[in-house]
Amino acid sequence: MTSKKQIGFFEKYLTFWVALCIGAGIIIGNFAGGSVAVLSKMEVSSVNIPVAILVWLMIYPMMLQVDFTSIKNVGKRPKGLILTLIVNWLIKPFTMAFFAWIFFTKIYAAFINPELAGEYIAGAILLGAAPCTAMVFVWSYLTDGDPNYTLVQVSVNDLIILVAFVPIVGLLLGITNVEVPYDTLVSSVLVFVVVPLLAGFITHKVLIRRKGEDWFKNTLLPKFKLVSILALLLTLVLLFAFQGNTITENPLIILLVAVPLIIQTYFIFFITWFAGRKLKLPHAVCSPSAMIGASNFFELAVAVAIALFGLESPAALVTVVGVLVEVPVMLSLVVLANKWKY
């Protein structure tokens, strides 16, 4: 009898921790505004230093998991990877921009002025242009996905982020009439993708050679996973401390932002899932393909939103709401994928 697969404790209750940190951040922002203001001014080239350190601690542990030697297996079963890349880079960013435009400029026109709507759309675009690279390992595991194939998908996506993220974000922000500071956008990708990716790659190689793969996967990675989650939670406390007044003045905004993000997640999952079935992909390949498209690299989106628009911006708020809704929505898709297992 096979044991039922379980998500890790922190991952399982991530939405609860996120909600707790949101509450703590709002309280801190309202009662310790002076101290928060000091932290918000600790910047170098428009990058907030405390947040940058925390974001780096979020992203680096994920990059440790990437094994680019797995890419040599790309040609063995290309259909699943091709589907993932088409959905992630030719469909997902544009549908996210479309749903955000419909909701923030049309449906929510009575609640949100056009200038704010533009920044909310920008935050959604940053989420849509950053496909998941870390939590997809969890979703794949819970749906009996092929772990080696999932690793290939993640590794290839990380490489594509290096060249595709900036032009896609620039294009979509330009369409929505948001001014794009390309120097900040490029430097954000360098700081939050290229550097941790190279550091993770070097660390991965050196430690596996010295300590062995078993020690690396079963001893080191679990410890770094906790570091990543704690850094995420502390980042959220800071963000909501900076956003505290905005949220207390308009608490409905969290719900308004969540709706298009949730619709987009289910939409992308269904597109990928049924396309995978049509292509006759095995369940172990189709499931992670659908999960990687539906979920987001929200750590990168949060970092870039802060760098481009600031800690107190509506764009940063959207990316954080993305963190809030992602885990419960993705767990519902895990249930669906297991129910539809073939």
N, C-alpha and C positions, 0 to 999 in steps of 0.2 A: 504494500500500500504506500503510495507516494504522499509525502507530507505536503500540506497546503503551503504555498509560497506566501511569505509575509513581507510587507514593506518595512524598512527600518523605522525605529521608534520616532526619530526626529522628522524623517520624511513623511511618515504617516500623519503626524499632527502638525505639519508645517503650516497649514492654514491657521491653526489655533495660535502657534507661536507668532505668526505674522500679525494676526489680529491683536495679540497681547502687546506686541511691539508698537503697533499703530496707536493703541491706547496710551501706552507709556510715552511715546513721542509727543502726542497731542498734549498730554498733561505737562510734560517738561516744557514744551513750547509755550504754553499759557502761563506757567508759574515760574519759569526760569529763563525768560526771554533774553535777558542781558547776557547770560553765559552762552546761550545758543548763538547769539549774534556774534560773539567773539570767535566761536568755532567757524561760523559761516564766512568770516573774513580772512581765514587762513588759506589764502590762495596763491598759486604760482601760475601765471599765464592762463587765468580764468579757470584753473582746475583746483578744486577744494582738496587740500592735502589730507585731512582725516578721512574723507570719503574715498579718495583715490587709494589710500592704503588699504581700507576695508574692501574695496572692490577688487583690488589686486589679490587679496587673501581669499576672495570668493572664486576668482577665475583660475588662479594658478593650480589649486588642487584638481580642478577639472582637466586641465591640460596634462597633468601627470598621467591620466588614464589613456591618453591618445598614443597609439602605437602605429607610426607611419609605415612600419614594415608590413602591416596587414594590407596595405594598399596594393601590394603585388598580387593579391587574390581577387582584385576587382573584376578581372575578365572571366572568372569562373561562372558567376551568375549575374550578368550585367542588368537584367531587366528590372530587378528590384531597386538597384542603385539609380538607374536612369529615371525610374518613376519618382524616387525621392528627390532627385535633383530638379526635375521638371516642376514638381509641386512646390518645393522650397524656394526656387529662384525665379520661376516664370509665372507662377500662379499666386502663391501666398502673399507676397508683399503687395501685389496689386489689389487683391480682394480685401486685404486689411485696410488699405487706403480707401477703397470704395465704401466699405461698411462704415468706417470712421467718418467719411465725408457725408454720407447719407444721414447718419445719426446726429453728428455735431453741428452740421450746417442746416439741416432740414427738420428732422424730427424734434431736435432739442433747441430749435431757433428761439423759442419763447423763453428759454432758461439761460442760454449761453450766447454772449455777444460774438460777432464775427472774429474779432481779434483773438479772444480766448479760444474759440473753436479751432482756429488755425494751429494753436499750440497743442491742443488736445489731439488733433489729427496727427501732428508731428510725432507725438509720443507713441501713438498707435502704429505709425509707419516704422518707427525704430524697433518696436516689438516684432512686427511682421517681417522685417528684413533680417531678423536674427534667428535662424532655426536652432532648435535645441541641440546642445552638445553634451550635456551631463545627465540630467534627470532621465533622458531617454533610456539609459542603461537600466534604470529602475523599472520604467514602464515595459521595456522589452522583457526583462526578467519575469515580471508579474504575468505576462501574457504568453510565456513559453517561446519568446523570440529567440532566434539564433544569435548567441552572444558574439560570435566571431563576425557574423555579417553585420550586426549592429555596430561593432567596432569599426568596420570598413566604412559604413555610412557616416559615422561621426567624424572619422579621420578625413574623409574626402570633403565633408561639409566645412570642417575647420580650415582646410586649404582654400576653399572657394570663398569663405568669408573674407579672407585676406584681399581678394581682388574684386569681389562683387558687392560687398556691403556698402562701400562708399559711393560708387556710381548709382546704385539702386536707390539709396537713401537720398542722394542729391537730386536724382530725377524726380522722385515722388514728392519731395519737399518743394521742388521748383514748380511742379504742377499745382500744388496747393498754395502757391504764393508765399511760402515761408522762406525768408532769406537764409541761404546756406553758407555758413562760414567754413569753407572747405579746409582751411588750414587747421581749424579746431577738430573737424570731423576726421581728417587723416591722422592727426596726432593722437586722437582718442583711440583709433584702431591700432596704431603703433603701440601705445602704452598698454591698452587693455586686451589686445589680441596677440600681436606679433611678439612682444617681449615675454609675456607669460607662456606663450606657445613654445618659443625657443627654450626658455628656462625649463619648462616641463619636459620637453623632448630630451634635453641634455641630462636632466635629473633622472628621467626614466632609463636612459641608456646606461649611465654610470652606476646607478644603484642596482639595477638588475644584473649587471656584470659582476658587481662586488658582493651583493647579498643574495641574489637569486630571485627568480620570478615569484616563487611561493611567498617569500617574506615580503616582497614588494606589494603583492596584491592583497595578502591576508593580514599583514601587520601595519604597513605604512599607509596604504590608501584609506582604510577605515578611520585612522586618526586624522588624516587631512580632510576627510569628508566632514567631520565634526567642526574643524576649523572653518571650512567653507560656509557651513550653515550658520555658525555663530557670527561670522563676519557679515553675512547677509542680514541677520536679525539686528545687529548693531547699526548697520547702514540704514535699515528701515526706521529705527528709533531716531536717528539723526534727521532723516528726510522728513519724517512726520513732525519732529520738533520744529523744523523750519517751516512746515506747511500748516502748523497747528491752527493759526488764526483763520486761514482760508477754509479749513474743514469745519471748524466750529461755527463759522458764519454760514456755511452752505453744506451741511452734512449729506444732502441728497446727491452731491456730486459723485461720491464713491459708487453709488448704485447706477447712476447715469453712465459713468465710464465703463462699468463692468459689463453692461448689456451687449454692446457691439463686440467686445473682446470674447465673450462667451459664444456668441453666434458664430464668429469667425473660427473659433476652435473646433466646434462641431462640424461646420461647413467643410473645413480642410480635411478633417478626419474622414468624413463620408466620401469625399472626392477620392482620396487616396485609397481607402479601403475597397471601394467598389471597382476602382481602376485596377487595383491589384488582383481582385477576383477575376476580372475580365482578362487580365494577362496571365491567369492561371499560376500566380505566385503561390508557393506553399505558405501556410499560415505563419510559420516561423520567420518568414521574410516580409510578408504583407503587414503583419502586426507592427513591427518596429518601424516600417516605412510610414505607416499611418500615424504612429505616435511621434516620430521625429518632426513630421510636418505640422501636427496639431500643436505641439508645445513650442516654447520659445527660449532663446538664450537670453533670459531676462536680466541676467547680471550685466551683460554687454549693453543691453538697451538702457538700463538704469544709468550706467556709467556715461554713455554717450549723451543721453538726455541732460544729465547734470552739466557735462562739459559744454554742450551747445546752448542750453537755455537757462541753466542755473538751478540751484538747489530748491528754490521756492516756485519753480515754474509749473504750469499745468502739464507740460510734456513729461516732466519727472514724475508727477503724480500719476499719470496714466501708466507709466512703466511699473510703478509700485503696485498699482491696482492689478496689473497683470500677474504679479507674484501672488497676490491675495487670492485670485480666482483660479489660478492654474492647477493647484494640487487637487481640490475637490472635483473640478471638471475632468482632469486627466484620470483620476481614479474612477469616475463614472464611465469613461471610455475604456478603461481596463476591464471593467465588469462587462461592458458591451462586447469587447473583442473576445473575451473568454466565452461569453454566451454564444457568439457566432463562430466559435472555433470550428475549423473544418479540416 
